[in-house]
Amino acid sequence: MDRRKSLQTMILGGAAASTGLVFNSCKTETIDKAVAESSEKYFGRTPKELERIEKLNAEQLFNEHEMETIAALSVVILPPKEPHGGPIEAGVPDLVEFMGKDIPTMAPTLLGGLMWLDHKSNTEFGTEFKSATLEQKKQICDEICWHDTEVPLDKQALEIQFFYMMRGLTVTGYYTSKVGIADLGYKGNQPNVWDGVPQDVLDQHGVAYDPEWIAKCIDQSTRGTIATWDENGNLLT
């Protein structure tokens, strides 16, 4: 499952509103050219998926101020840490915009929540959210970061839905990025060195390796050699 599908599965829940947005699309020829140029960048995508990705990348959901506000909120939700960085280094703001375009029902909640943040910050602190101090930002977030689990999320206040959505996008976006995976220390599947069944286990079962066979198979200096067989199925190398 790719990053986009993972996010769709993990963060939507009941947080998205039912209103859609209409965007202006690019010219078909421009999209076709972009698809061709990005086939290596988005490895493993089908031509149809590539076309949709480039179409969405060419659209704009948030203005510059809104993107800066998303960035400011993301580092409150998940503070950066050494040596890998945080949501900004992981590209979370761009991912939030992409998901808002990919799933249009998310867009009203995101846009409305950003407006709410600025209104709240201006009312209480006389400045927009992105320019508030860290403590002021935390104070605002403390009011909206918990939701009543007994009430469906889509029945709760917009700002509650917004923070729930942003928290999911930020954390999931970070930990599905190269930066976040490095922070986890996850190395994935890696080859190890196998020296055969331990001698005491072989002795316990009364069996032994054929010396000729073991010389061909357990020599770690030849681990990069591709095995070959003769026409009778005998192992050569």
Solvent accessible surface area in square Angstrom, and as a share of the most:
residue,aa,sasa,rsa
1,M,172,0.77
2,D,33,0.17
3,R,73,0.27
4,R,46,0.17
5,K,85,0.36
6,S,20,0.13
7,L,0,0.00
8,Q,51,0.23
9,T,99,0.57
10,M,126,0.56
11,I,6,0.03
12,L,46,0.23
13,G,70,0.67
14,G,34,0.33
15,A,0,0.00
16,A,27,0.21
17,A,40,0.31
18,S,110,0.71
19,T,81,0.47
20,G,46,0.45
21,L,60,0.30
22,V,148,0.85
23,F,51,0.21
24,N,141,0.72
25,S,66,0.43
26,C,45,0.27
27,K,142,0.60
28,T,89,0.52
29,E,112,0.50
30,T,74,0.43
31,I,13,0.07
32,D,76,0.39
33,K,134,0.57
34,A,28,0.22
35,V,24,0.14
36,A,72,0.56
37,E,125,0.56
38,S,8,0.05
39,S,54,0.35
40,E,153,0.69
41,K,151,0.64
42,Y,46,0.18
43,F,176,0.73
44,G,65,0.62
45,R,68,0.25
46,T,71,0.41
47,P,106,0.67
48,K,168,0.71
49,E,41,0.18
50,L,11,0.06
51,E,79,0.36
52,R,90,0.33
53,I,11,0.06
54,E,23,0.10
55,K,65,0.28
56,L,5,0.03
57,N,70,0.36
58,A,55,0.43
59,E,14,0.06
60,Q,127,0.57
61,L,21,0.10
62,F,3,0.01
63,N,74,0.38
64,E,133,0.59
65,H,56,0.25
66,E,30,0.13
67,M,38,0.17
68,E,69,0.31
69,T,2,0.01
70,I,0,0.00
71,A,23,0.18
72,A,14,0.11
73,L,0,0.00
74,S,0,0.00
75,V,41,0.23
76,V,19,0.11
77,I,31,0.16
78,L,33,0.16
79,P,83,0.52
80,P,72,0.45
81,K,105,0.44
82,E,158,0.71
83,P,108,0.68
84,H,63,0.28
85,G,13,0.12
86,G,1,0.01
87,P,0,0.00
88,I,81,0.41
89,E,103,0.46
90,A,12,0.09
91,G,27,0.26
92,V,0,0.00
93,P,17,0.10
94,D,95,0.49
95,L,18,0.09
96,V,0,0.00
97,E,25,0.11
98,F,30,0.13
99,M,0,0.00
100,G,0,0.00
101,K,9,0.04
102,D,8,0.04
103,I,21,0.11
104,P,46,0.29
105,T,49,0.28
106,M,0,0.00
107,A,0,0.00
108,P,33,0.21
109,T,1,0.00
110,L,1,0.00
111,L,42,0.21
112,G,16,0.15
113,G,0,0.00
114,L,6,0.03
115,M,139,0.62
116,W,53,0.18
117,L,0,0.00
118,D,25,0.13
119,H,127,0.57
120,K,39,0.16
121,S,0,0.00
122,N,75,0.39
123,T,96,0.56
124,E,73,0.33
125,F,55,0.23
126,G,64,0.61
127,T,39,0.22
128,E,56,0.25
129,F,0,0.00
130,K,58,0.24
131,S,68,0.44
132,A,9,0.07
133,T,78,0.45
134,L,97,0.48
135,E,119,0.53
136,Q,48,0.21
137,K,24,0.10
138,K,82,0.35
139,Q,92,0.41
140,I,0,0.00
141,C,7,0.04
142,D,95,0.49
143,E,90,0.40
144,I,5,0.02
145,C,18,0.11
146,W,207,0.73
147,H,57,0.25
148,D,74,0.38
149,T,113,0.66
150,E,152,0.68
151,V,59,0.34
152,P,81,0.51
153,L,20,0.10
154,D,75,0.39
155,K,151,0.64
156,Q,28,0.13
157,A,50,0.39
158,L,75,0.37
159,E,37,0.17
160,I,24,0.12
161,Q,18,0.08
162,F,0,0.00
163,F,10,0.04
164,Y,69,0.26
165,M,1,0.00
166,M,0,0.00
167,R,74,0.27
168,G,18,0.18
169,L,0,0.00
170,T,0,0.00
171,V,57,0.33
172,T,13,0.08
173,G,0,0.00
174,Y,2,0.01
175,Y,63,0.24
176,T,46,0.27
177,S,10,0.07
178,K,181,0.76
179,V,32,0.18
180,G,0,0.00
181,I,67,0.34
182,A,45,0.35
183,D,37,0.19
184,L,112,0.56
185,G,49,0.47
186,Y,145,0.55
187,K,155,0.66
188,G,30,0.29
189,N,157,0.81
190,Q,116,0.52
191,P,119,0.75
192,N,122,0.63
193,V,82,0.47
194,W,137,0.48
195,D,103,0.53
196,G,11,0.10
197,V,55,0.32
198,P,82,0.51
199,Q,112,0.50
200,D,102,0.53
201,V,56,0.32
202,L,16,0.08
203,D,90,0.47
204,Q,140,0.62
205,H,121,0.54
206,G,67,0.65
207,V,83,0.47
208,A,87,0.68
209,Y,60,0.23
210,D,83,0.43
211,P,104,0.65
212,E,114,0.51
213,W,105,0.37
214,I,46,0.23
215,A,67,0.52
216,K,70,0.30
217,C,52,0.31
218,I,30,0.15
219,D,60,0.31
220,Q,56,0.25
221,S,99,0.64
222,T,60,0.35
223,R,131,0.48
224,G,72,0.69
225,T,79,0.46
226,I,149,0.76
227,A,44,0.34
228,T,64,0.37
229,W,149,0.52
230,D,47,0.24
231,E,172,0.77
232,N,119,0.61
233,G,52,0.50
234,N,84,0.43
235,L,35,0.17
236,L,89,0.44
237,T,77,0.45
